[in-house]
Amino acid sequence: MTIRKSSHSQKSMGKNSVAIFCDVQNAPKIKEMAKYLLDFAAITLGSVHYKKLYYNSSFKEQVSIKDKLKLLGFECVNVTDTSENSADYRLVADCVKLFAPQKFPIPNTVIIVSGDWDYAGLVSVLQAMGKRVIIFAQKGSASTKIAGLIGSSNFYFVDDLPDLLNNINKLQPDSLV
């Protein structure tokens, strides 16, 4: 596992912009791990400029997760369409919109919290654009194909975030956590 820490000067100049997209249906443990994810991104990657969570308000547990992540500054997108992969399509569309010409920082790194193979096309496009893509999947729901596509240095389990941050802190005594 390779962990890179962004320099303070890169963060302050906005060179390392990060976007996080969470598909709560595929990674409900993000409810307990979101703060760790934000710390991981800030310490190792740069400034998190975009945070989006996709959920369905018809499901009580998903609303509970939405409520917690909203407190952490996530923009929460209610996808009430019950057709198959509707949240996946919305996430992909929103991610693609980030790369249209605009005034805001275009992310260098995209974190997708979902181990769903449905994101393989998005991952391939982002990689072709020279973007770093990191996948955080929940144990037991991760596609081995997406793990192979992304590579082991950019694939993690949401469940392991506390240990991952602990290891970063041991390697980087000056970290902010």
C-alpha positions, 0 to 999 in steps of 0.5 A: 500500500502506497500512501502519499502525503500532499505538501502543505504548499500544494494544498494552500495553492489548490493544486490537489483538489479532491472530489468524493462521491459516496453510493450509500447503498453499496457502502452503508458503513460510511456512516461511521467512517466518513470523518476518517475518510475526510481525514485520509483525503486531507492528509494524503491527497489535498483539499476536499472541494466536493463531497456528495452522497447518494441515498434514497429517502424511502430507506430509513437507514439511508436517511440516517446516514444522510443526516450524519454526512450532511453534518460533515458538509456532504451535499446529499442527493436523494435518488428516489427513482427505484429503477436499477442503478439509478443512483449509479447513473446520477453519481456518474453524471454528477462526476462528469459535470465536474470536468466541464469548463468552470471557475471552481477547482477541477479535481485531480483525485476522485474518491468513489465510495462503492465497490460496484463494478458499474463504476468501471466505465467512469473509472476508465474515463477518469484515468484516461483524463489523467485523474487519480481514482481511489475506490473505498469499498465495503468488505463483502460488497466489493467487486474483484473486477473493480479492485483489479481495474483500479489497482491495489495502491488505489483500492481500500476498504471503508472498514479499514479507515481507522487502521489506515489513518493510524498507519499514516499517523505513524509514518507522518508524525506531523499529520493533522489527525 
